[in-house]
Amino acid sequence: MGSTLQRLADKAEKSLKRVNLIAAFKNLGSKAEQLLEKKKHDVEDIANQKKQEASEMLEEQAKKTGDAIWSTKSEMEAAAVGGAVDAKHTAIDALDEEFGKAEKAVDSTIEQASAAVDTKMKEADKFIDEKREQVQQVVKDTTQKAAETKDEASASILGKAKGVLNCKYGLIKG
């Protein structure tokens, strides 16, 4: 019996070891399950955190992109307005330049016309002076000739009168 008991004790001890081992495996399995569950929650928390961070980053990038687009739009509008203002100033400057050229051309034409009028006035003055001198000379010549003709006519009449009187009346001697 001693050996049966011993065998039974050995078997019991082996069974106990098996039970302890099974319990240890069960405990290990339970701990592994708990650890897996904890890791699963940790992974889910990390995933949610990363998802939140990614969402925030995307929102920030979208805001930055929107700001950049708005800034670019504003800069383009400013450039367009600036370009339009520059074009307006350029057009005004070109018009001013063309008006200046036209004004110079008009001034030049007026100066040429004025010079031509002055020349014609001088020519007319010279012509009038020459005609005045000619008329004066003609009047002088005519007056002188008239005076000579009058003197000749007077002398002739006087001579005839003397001749008539001498002949008819014998009054004048000479």
C-alpha positions as CSV (number, residue, x, y, z in Angstrom):
1,M,0.0,0.0,0.0
2,G,2.8,2.3,0.6
3,S,3.8,2.3,-2.9
4,T,0.2,2.8,-4.1
5,L,-0.1,5.7,-1.9
6,Q,3.1,6.9,-3.0
7,R,1.9,6.6,-6.6
8,L,-1.3,8.2,-5.8
9,A,0.6,11.0,-4.1
10,D,2.9,11.3,-7.0
11,K,-0.1,11.3,-9.3
12,A,-1.9,13.8,-7.2
13,E,1.2,15.9,-7.1
14,K,1.5,15.7,-10.9
15,S,-2.1,16.5,-11.3
16,L,-1.7,19.4,-8.9
17,K,1.3,20.5,-10.9
18,R,-0.8,20.2,-14.0
19,V,-3.7,22.1,-12.4
20,N,-1.2,24.7,-11.2
21,L,0.3,24.7,-14.7
22,I,-3.1,25.0,-16.3
23,A,-4.1,27.6,-13.8
24,A,-0.9,29.4,-14.6
25,F,-1.6,29.1,-18.3
26,K,-5.1,30.3,-17.7
27,N,-3.8,33.1,-15.6
28,L,-1.2,33.8,-18.3
29,G,-3.9,33.7,-20.9
30,S,-6.1,36.1,-18.9
31,K,-3.2,38.4,-18.4
32,A,-2.3,38.2,-22.1
33,E,-6.0,38.9,-22.9
34,Q,-5.9,41.9,-20.5
35,L,-2.7,43.1,-21.9
36,L,-4.0,42.7,-25.5
37,E,-7.2,44.5,-24.5
38,K,-5.1,47.3,-22.9
39,K,-2.9,47.5,-26.0
40,K,-6.0,47.5,-28.2
41,H,-7.3,50.5,-26.2
42,D,-3.9,52.2,-26.3
43,V,-3.8,51.6,-30.1
44,E,-7.3,53.0,-30.4
45,D,-6.4,56.0,-28.2
46,I,-3.2,56.6,-30.3
47,A,-5.2,56.2,-33.5
48,N,-7.9,58.6,-32.3
49,Q,-5.1,61.1,-31.2
50,K,-3.3,60.8,-34.5
51,K,-6.7,61.1,-36.3
52,Q,-7.4,64.3,-34.3
53,E,-3.9,65.6,-35.0
54,A,-4.2,64.8,-38.7
55,S,-7.6,66.5,-38.8
56,E,-6.2,69.6,-37.0
57,M,-3.2,69.6,-39.4
58,L,-5.5,69.4,-42.4
59,E,-7.7,72.2,-41.0
60,E,-4.5,74.3,-40.5
61,Q,-3.2,73.5,-43.9
62,A,-6.7,74.3,-45.4
63,K,-6.7,77.6,-43.6
64,K,-3.1,78.4,-44.7
65,T,-4.0,77.4,-48.3
66,G,-7.1,79.6,-48.1
67,D,-5.1,82.5,-46.7
68,A,-2.5,82.0,-49.4
69,I,-5.2,82.0,-52.1
70,W,-6.8,85.1,-50.5
71,S,-3.4,86.8,-50.3
72,T,-2.6,85.9,-53.9
73,K,-6.1,87.1,-55.0
74,S,-5.5,90.4,-53.2
75,E,-2.0,90.7,-54.6
76,M,-3.3,90.0,-58.1
77,E,-6.1,92.5,-57.7
78,A,-3.6,95.0,-56.5
79,A,-1.3,94.2,-59.4
80,A,-4.2,94.5,-61.8
81,V,-5.3,97.8,-60.3
82,G,-1.7,99.0,-60.3
83,G,-1.3,97.9,-63.9
84,A,-4.5,99.8,-64.8
85,V,-3.3,102.9,-63.0
86,D,0.1,102.6,-64.7
87,A,-1.6,102.2,-68.1
88,K,-3.8,105.2,-67.4
89,H,-0.8,107.3,-66.4
90,T,1.1,106.0,-69.5
91,A,-1.9,107.0,-71.7
92,I,-2.2,110.4,-70.1
93,D,1.6,110.9,-70.5
94,A,1.3,109.8,-74.2
95,L,-1.6,112.2,-74.7
96,D,0.3,115.0,-73.0
97,E,3.3,114.3,-75.3
98,E,1.0,114.3,-78.4
99,F,-0.7,117.5,-77.3
100,G,2.8,119.0,-76.7
101,K,3.8,118.0,-80.2
102,A,0.6,119.4,-81.7
103,E,1.0,122.6,-79.7
104,K,4.6,122.9,-81.0
105,A,3.3,122.3,-84.6
106,V,0.6,124.9,-84.2
107,D,3.1,127.4,-82.7
108,S,5.5,126.7,-85.6
109,T,2.7,127.2,-88.1
110,I,1.7,130.4,-86.4
111,E,5.3,131.6,-86.3
112,Q,5.6,130.8,-90.0
113,A,2.3,132.5,-90.9
114,S,3.4,135.5,-88.8
115,A,6.7,135.7,-90.5
116,A,5.0,135.4,-93.9
117,V,2.6,138.2,-92.9
118,D,5.5,140.3,-91.7
119,T,7.3,139.7,-94.9
120,K,4.2,140.6,-97.0
121,M,3.6,143.7,-94.8
122,K,7.3,144.8,-95.4
123,E,6.9,144.2,-99.1
124,A,3.6,146.1,-99.1
125,D,5.2,149.0,-97.1
126,K,8.1,149.1,-99.6
127,F,5.7,149.0,-102.5
128,I,3.6,151.8,-101.0
129,D,6.8,153.8,-100.3
130,E,8.0,153.3,-103.9
131,K,4.6,154.3,-105.3
132,R,4.5,157.3,-103.0
133,E,8.0,158.4,-104.2
134,Q,6.8,157.8,-107.8
135,V,3.6,159.8,-107.2
136,Q,5.6,162.6,-105.5
137,Q,8.1,162.6,-108.4
138,V,5.2,162.7,-110.9
139,V,3.5,165.5,-109.0
140,K,6.8,167.4,-108.8
141,D,7.5,166.8,-112.4
142,T,3.9,167.7,-113.4
143,T,4.0,170.8,-111.1
144,Q,7.3,171.8,-112.6
145,K,6.1,171.2,-116.1
146,A,2.9,173.1,-115.4
147,A,4.9,176.0,-114.0
148,E,7.1,176.0,-117.0
149,T,4.1,175.7,-119.3
150,K,2.4,178.5,-117.5
151,D,5.5,180.6,-117.7
152,E,5.9,179.8,-121.4
153,A,2.2,180.4,-122.0
154,S,2.4,183.7,-120.0
155,A,5.4,184.8,-122.0
156,S,3.8,183.7,-125.3
157,I,0.6,185.6,-124.4
158,L,2.5,188.6,-123.2
159,G,4.5,188.5,-126.5
160,K,1.4,188.2,-128.5
161,A,-0.3,190.9,-126.5
162,K,2.8,193.2,-127.1
163,G,2.8,192.3,-130.8
164,V,-1.0,193.1,-131.0
165,L,-0.7,196.3,-129.1
166,N,2.4,197.4,-131.1
167,C,0.8,196.8,-134.3
168,K,-2.5,198.3,-133.5
169,Y,-1.6,201.1,-131.4
170,G,2.2,201.4,-131.6
171,L,2.3,201.8,-128.0
172,I,5.0,199.5,-126.9
173,K,8.4,199.9,-128.2
174,G,10.8,197.4,-127.8
